[in-house]
Amino acid sequence: MNKQTLKSFAIPALTLIAVFAVSAIAANAQTSGRVYAQIPFDFIVGDKTLSAGRYLVSSRMQDRAALLVQNMKAKEFAIRLTNQVQDRRNRSNTRLVFHRYGQTYFLAEVWQGGESSGWSLRSSKAEQKLQREQSTIAQNGYETVELIASLR
């Protein structure tokens, strides 16, 4: 084979190797942000009610535009779109933040310890409706409940 033929094979092969290397790095970055939590109450993500239990919160997307909330024992899960939010306090604990209306809990935010940014789940129509109803009764429509979680 001549040099021109070798070059025509080498460039695509090197490009393919580079793509696999970048994919492996991105996959590793995505798996390092898994959040585990024991949630002692039923709660809602989007339009789906999930039962109390041990949960994994993760994302398959690098920018975490959507989070997967998955029960570790039951085959329950929900996916919800998120927005990145900033917190100037830079708390050290990994935590899940819920909005509570009476005995109804909605997962609202996910924070990784030591990070100044977290993810805010978009509120569902059901939560918006409860918030409107509660705001006519009290100044603040919901109570904030935070659970400490672990990061793996």
C-alpha positions as CSV (number, residue, x, y, z in Angstrom):
1,M,0.0,0.0,0.0
2,N,1.2,3.5,-0.7
3,K,1.4,6.4,1.7
4,Q,-1.7,8.1,0.3
5,T,-3.8,4.9,1.0
6,L,-2.5,4.7,4.6
7,K,-3.3,8.4,5.2
8,S,-6.9,7.8,4.0
9,F,-7.3,5.0,6.6
10,A,-5.4,6.7,9.4
11,I,-7.4,10.0,9.6
12,P,-10.8,8.3,10.0
13,A,-9.4,5.8,12.4
14,L,-7.9,8.5,14.6
15,T,-11.1,10.5,14.4
16,L,-13.1,7.4,15.6
17,I,-10.7,6.8,18.5
18,A,-11.0,10.5,19.5
19,V,-14.8,10.3,19.5
20,F,-14.8,7.1,21.7
21,A,-12.4,8.8,24.1
22,V,-14.6,11.9,24.4
23,S,-17.7,9.7,24.8
24,A,-16.0,7.7,27.6
25,I,-15.0,10.9,29.5
26,A,-18.6,12.3,29.1
27,A,-20.1,9.0,30.3
28,N,-17.8,9.0,33.4
29,A,-18.7,12.6,34.2
30,Q,-22.4,11.8,34.0
31,T,-22.3,8.8,36.3
32,S,-20.3,10.6,39.0
33,G,-23.3,12.8,39.8
34,R,-25.7,10.2,41.0
35,V,-27.7,11.2,44.1
36,Y,-29.1,8.6,46.5
37,A,-31.7,9.4,49.1
38,Q,-34.1,7.6,51.4
39,I,-37.4,9.4,51.0
40,P,-39.8,8.7,53.9
41,F,-43.0,9.9,52.2
42,D,-44.9,9.5,48.9
43,F,-44.1,12.4,46.5
44,I,-44.8,13.7,43.0
45,V,-42.5,14.2,40.1
46,G,-44.3,15.8,37.2
47,D,-47.6,14.0,36.9
48,K,-46.4,10.8,38.6
49,T,-46.8,9.8,42.2
50,L,-43.9,7.8,43.6
51,S,-44.0,5.8,46.9
52,A,-41.6,6.3,49.8
53,G,-38.3,4.4,49.5
54,R,-34.7,4.6,48.4
55,Y,-34.2,6.6,45.3
56,L,-31.5,7.3,42.7
57,V,-31.6,10.6,41.0
58,S,-29.4,10.8,37.9
59,S,-29.2,12.1,34.3
60,R,-28.2,10.6,31.1
61,M,-27.7,14.0,29.6
62,Q,-24.5,15.9,30.1
63,D,-26.2,19.2,30.8
64,R,-28.8,17.5,33.1
65,A,-31.7,19.1,31.3
66,A,-33.7,16.2,32.4
67,L,-33.4,14.1,35.6
68,L,-34.4,10.5,36.1
69,V,-35.9,9.7,39.6
70,Q,-35.8,6.0,40.1
71,N,-37.0,3.8,43.1
72,M,-34.1,1.4,43.9
73,K,-36.5,-1.5,44.8
74,A,-39.8,-1.0,43.1
75,K,-39.9,-0.5,39.4
76,E,-41.1,3.1,39.7
77,F,-39.5,6.0,38.0
78,A,-40.2,9.5,36.6
79,I,-38.4,11.8,34.3
80,R,-38.7,15.6,34.6
81,L,-37.2,18.5,32.7
82,T,-35.0,20.8,34.8
83,N,-33.4,24.3,34.9
84,Q,-30.0,25.0,36.4
85,V,-30.2,27.3,39.4
86,Q,-27.6,29.0,41.5
87,D,-27.2,29.2,45.3
88,R,-24.8,31.7,46.9
89,R,-24.6,29.7,50.1
90,N,-22.7,26.8,48.5
91,R,-23.8,24.3,51.1
92,S,-21.8,21.2,51.8
93,N,-24.6,18.7,51.9
94,T,-26.1,16.8,48.9
95,R,-29.8,17.3,49.3
96,L,-33.3,17.0,47.7
97,V,-35.8,19.9,48.2
98,F,-39.5,19.3,48.2
99,H,-42.5,21.7,48.2
100,R,-45.1,20.5,50.7
101,Y,-48.8,21.4,50.4
102,G,-50.6,19.8,53.3
103,Q,-49.6,16.1,53.0
104,T,-48.6,16.4,49.3
105,Y,-44.9,16.6,48.4
106,F,-43.4,17.7,45.1
107,L,-39.7,17.2,44.3
108,A,-38.6,20.7,43.5
109,E,-34.7,20.8,43.5
110,V,-31.7,18.5,43.5
111,W,-28.3,19.8,44.9
112,Q,-24.9,18.2,45.0
113,G,-22.8,18.9,48.0
114,G,-20.2,21.6,47.6
115,E,-21.7,22.9,44.4
116,S,-23.1,26.4,43.9
117,S,-25.5,25.2,41.2
118,G,-28.3,22.7,41.3
119,W,-31.3,21.6,39.3
120,S,-34.8,22.9,39.7
121,L,-37.6,20.7,38.4
122,R,-40.2,22.4,36.4
123,S,-43.4,22.6,38.4
124,S,-46.4,20.5,37.2
125,K,-49.9,21.7,36.5
126,A,-51.0,19.9,39.7
127,E,-48.5,21.8,41.8
128,Q,-49.4,25.1,40.1
129,K,-53.0,24.4,40.9
130,L,-52.3,23.6,44.6
131,Q,-50.0,26.6,44.9
132,R,-52.8,28.9,43.6
133,E,-55.3,27.3,46.1
134,Q,-52.9,27.5,49.0
135,S,-51.8,31.1,48.3
136,T,-55.4,32.3,48.8
137,I,-55.3,30.8,52.3
138,A,-51.7,31.7,53.4
139,Q,-49.0,34.1,52.3
140,N,-46.6,31.3,51.4
141,G,-48.4,28.5,49.4
142,Y,-46.0,25.8,50.4
143,E,-43.5,24.6,53.0
144,T,-40.0,23.7,51.9
145,V,-38.7,20.3,53.1
146,E,-35.0,19.3,52.6
147,L,-33.7,15.8,52.8
148,I,-30.0,15.0,53.1
149,A,-28.8,12.7,50.3
150,S,-25.5,11.0,49.3
151,L,-23.5,11.5,46.2
152,R,-21.8,8.6,44.4
